[in-house]
Amino acid sequence: MHRTFRKVQYAFLRITTYSKFENTIMLWINGFLFATLPVGTIPEYILSSETKKWLIYFYGITLILLVIERIFWDQYHKKRWAGVVEVISNYVNVYTLYRLFRVTMDISENMMLVGLILVILYYVSFMAFCIWYEYRGKKERRVTKYMIYMIVIVGMPAVLIAYFTDNEFFYGIGILICAMFFSLKVIPYWLMLDTPYRRNLIKEFGPKDIEKSAIFVSKKKGEN
């Protein structure tokens, strides 16, 4: 079972590869939050002035670092610590956006906690079904497919209804559905880092020796 869990982790690892796209996304998010926090009116009970001040410092510093990464991308992205700024920003952004949604949607703390629990349950359930299918050796994974389809089938109409009716309830449903979908990438985001755990997963489940690949064998036959 432990090996099955690691194999599923490897599958998630393949969608969390460090790239210019990840750097660009984080640049936009951090830039937006850095520009928004100083001018936004956020109640003290949601985000204290001290916490807000440190978040502004954080986004200012990370924004500079992200720009430097992009400028020196060719040299930087090969380094062992590449992606650290993006990973840290990712998890801090979850906290910041969680707080900001309370302001924009005027949602109670209890309702926000319920939404957070639902998102975590969705992610854990998705992982559990992936592990179960992998353990049983099943190629057709209907439940996990339905879990993805459900997001699209329920999410798209909710967003459209919210847009045309300006109804906060449907806005909340739409945001919850989007959070569930993005949890599949946001929660295991740390897997993009070049850690011993990641390297071991690639070594165990990744492409094997090139001499055993069909391309290499075909090339050798051609030379003969």
N, C-alpha and C positions, 0 to 999 in steps of 0.2 A: 504493500500500500504506500509506503514511503517513497519508493521509486516511482510509482504512478503519480503521486503528488508532484514530484520533481519534474516528471515529464510534462505535466500540465503547466508547471511554472515555466518550462522551456517554451511552450506554446505562447504564453503571455509575453515572454522575453522577446519574441520575434516582432511584437508590435510596440515595443518600447526601446527601439534602437535610437541612439543619439544621432541627430542629423541637423541640418540647417533649418529644416521645417520646425523642429522642436524649439530651436533657438528663436525663430521668428515668432512663433505663437507666444512664447514667454515674453518676448520683447513687447508685443502688443498688449498682453494682459497687464504686465508690470507697469508699462507706460500709462495705460488707462487708469490703473489704481493710484499711481503716483500723482497723476493730474487731478483725480477725483477727490481723494481723501482730504487735501487741504481746503477745498472749497465746499465740500459737502457738510450739511448740518446733521450730525449724528448724535442722538441722545446719549447722555453719560451712562445710562443703565444698559445700553447696548454696546458701546465702545468708549471706554474712558479716555480722557484727553491725553493721559500719559501713554496708554496703549496706542492711541492714534498717532502720537508723536513718534514713537519707536517704529511704527509701521511705515510712516513717511520716510524716516531715515533708511529703513530696510529697502524700500522700493527705489529710493534714490540711488543707493549704493549698488543694488543688483542690476538696475537699469544701466548704469555705467559699465559694470562688469560684462553684461550681456552684449553691449555694443563693442567692447574691446574684444570679446570672443569672436564676434562676427568679423571684425577688421583683421584679426590674426587667425582666421579659421584654419587655414592650411597647416599651420604649425600647432595650433591648440587642440583640434579635435582628435589628434592621435595620442594625446597625453593621458596618463592613467586617471587623472582627476577630472577629465573632461565631462561636463554634464552636471557637476555638483551644484552649480548656481541654479540650473533649471530644476533640479530635483527638490532642493530646499524651497525654492520659490513656489513650486507646485503645491506643497503641503501647507505653506503659509497662506497661499491664495485660497485654499479650501476654507481656512478659518476666516479670512477677511470677507470672502464672498458670502459665507454663512451669516456673518454679522450684517453685511450690507443688505442682504435680501430681507432681513427682518425689518429694516427701515423702509425699503421701497415697497414691500408687500404688506407692511403693517401686520405681521404674523406674530402670534404669541410665542414665547419661549417653548412652551409645551408642544405646540404644533410643529415648531422647527425641529424639536427633538424627535417627534414621531416621524417626520420626514427623513431625518438622518438615519434613524433605526431602519426604516423601510429600504433606504438606499444600501445600507450595509447588509441587510438580509438578502436583498437582490443579488449583491455581489457574492456573498457566501453561498447562496443557493446555486448560482451559476457555476461557481467553482466546484461545489459538491457534485453536481450532475456531470461536469466535465471529468472529474476524477472517477466517478462511478462508471461512466461509459468507457473510459480508458482502461480501467481495471477489468471490465468485462470483455474488452477487446471488440467493442461494437463500433462499426464505421458510421452507421446512420445514427445521428444524435438528434432525435426529433425534439426533445424537451428544450435543449439549449437553443435550437433554431427557433422554436416557438417563443422563447423568452426574448430573443432579439426582435422577432416579428411583432410581438406584443408592444414593444417600445414604439415601433413605427406606426402600427395600427391605432394605438391609443394616443400617442404623442402628437402626431400631425393634426388630427381633427381638433384636439384640445388647444393647440397653438393657434390654429386658424380661427376657432370660435373666440378665443381670448382677443385676438387681433381685431376682429370685426365688432365684437360686443363690448370690448374693454372691461370684461368681467374678471375681477381679481381671483375668483375661485378657479377659473380655467387657466389663468396665468400660473397659479400655484401648481395645478396639475401638470401643466406643460413643463415647468421648471423641475418638478419632481421626476418626471419621466426622463428629461434630459440628464439629470443628475445620476439616475440609474444607469443610463447608457454610458456616460462618461466615466462612471466608477470602474468600468472594466479596464480603463486605461490609466485613470488617475491613481487608484489605490496601489497597483503594482508598478508605479512609475519609477521607483528606485531601482528596478531591474535593469535600467539602461546604464547604470554605473558599472565601470569595469572592476568589479569586485571579484574576490576568489570564488564566491558562490556562483556568479554569472559565468566565469571561465570554466568552472567545473560542470555546469549545466551544458555548456556548448561542447565541452570535451566528451561528455557522456551521451548526449542526444543529437549533437550537430553532425554535419557532414564528416564522413570518415576519410581515411587516407586517400589522397588523390589518385594513387596508383590503382585503387580499386574502382575508380569511377569509369563509367562507360566512355566518356570523352577521351580519357587517357589510354584506355585499352584500344579504342578505335585508332588513335594516333599511332600507337606502337605497331598495330597490324598494317597500317598504311605504309610505314617505314620499311616493313619487311617485304 
